[in-house]
Amino acid sequence: MTHEFSIAHLTALGCTPPELTYIASRAGYDFVSLRPIYMGLHDEPNYALAENKEMLRETKRAFSDTGIKLLDIELARIYDGVDPKSYLPAFEVAAELGGRHVLSSIWTEDYHYAIEKFAELCDLAKPFGLTIELEFVPIASVKNLKGALDVLHTVKRENAGLMIDAHHFHRSGDKIEDLDSVPREWFRYFHLCDAPADIPSSKEEMTRILREERLYVGEGGIDIKSIIQRIPKVPYSIELPHSKRSQELGYEEFARRCLQTAKEYLDTHLQKNKRDDLLA
């Protein structure tokens, strides 16, 4: 079974978009997932391609040189005081680069405001041919599958979908079988990673792991196989930041090992399932 893989920018956040694209090509990925929306975090580089025309040109050149494609951009957050129109320059860049999707998450406790702004975000993205993929995050306001599905059923936008992250799904305490109720067309890609089975009790520790210490697929305690079995075949975006390993190995070798271990896990577990089905 052939799978398609992207490398999420958070896995190698120290790399500029063109650098990440060349690394993705040499490591064997099919796509990149970029972060051209600057969030203003003190430890995060600014890769706002709409404002950095030279970097945009270099990114286009990297796509042309490698044949790598853009899977998605992030992160179009919904938070108190946000103006979704501020994301329009990033949408233009994504469309110009041939991107498909925009990742979003919700960080306001005002439900009606969240619905209004998320719906507006979907409407703004539609003319660019972009979908808006809602990701629930256990440290955000929409923190589990139920909350994300409630938003999607309420806004009723054709270009809205659900993006499951293996780490967040496990940390949210959602049940695998709950995925059966999700409309199949809402799944467009999946964040692949692993993490320890024990769920941190503090928000600080959970945040540290999700940004600095996720594990190779199959190395931790998340039941990734069961999640994948419940969703359609979609591209896998490997979002697997691990500060120590990326520093020790270098971004390119780390990216290569992230992909290698993911492929080994999927080949082993999905092939076993196919054999079991044949014997049943």
C-alpha positions, 0 to 999 in steps of 0.5 A: 500500500502506497502512502503519501507523506508531508513534513509539517513545519513544526518538525523542523521549525528552524528551516526556512520554507525553501530549506524545508522543501529541499530537505523534504525532497532529499528525505523522500517526502511528497509534500511540505506543510508550511507555517507562513502565518506568523503567530508572534511567539517569542521562540518562533521564526517569522516565515510570513511569505506574503511579506518576504518576497525574496523568501517566496521566490526561493520557495517557488524555486525549491518547489520547481527544483524538487517537484515537492508540493504544498499540502497545507499552511498553518495556523489560522487560529480563531482567538478573541479579537481576531480578524479572519481577513488578516489571513488573506495574504497567507491564503493568496500565498498558499494558492500561488504555491498550489496548496490545498488546505489551511489548518485552524484551531479555536482558542476563544471561550466565546462559542458564538464568536468562534462559530462566526469567525470560523465560518468567515474563515471558511468563506474567505478561503473558498475563492482560493480553492482552499479548505479549512481544516479544524484541529482540536488541541487539548490545551485550546478551547476546542479541545476534543473531537466532540467540540470540533464536530459541534463546530463543523456541524454548526457552520455547515461549510463545504470547504470545512473539514477535520484534521486529527493529530495523533498526539492530540487525539490521545491526549483528549481522551477521545474514543477510537469508535467515535471516529465512525460518526465523522463524515468521510469527506471531512478527512483530508490529511492526518498529523502523524506522530507518537508520544508516551502513553501517560497523559501529563497532568499539567498543561505546561508539560503537555505543551512542552511535549507537543512542541519539543518532545514527540516520539517516532511513530511506534516508539510511544504508547499511542494506538496509532494503528486503530486511529488510522483504521477508522479514517479514510486513506489520506496524506500523512503529515509528520508533525514530530518536533523533538528539540534534542534529536533534531539538534543532535542529528541535524534537521535533514537526518531527523526528517529522514528518520521520522519518515523511515520509522513512520513507513516501517510502522505503517507497513508492519501494522497495515500489512498484518491487518491485510494478512489477518483479513485474508485468513479470516 
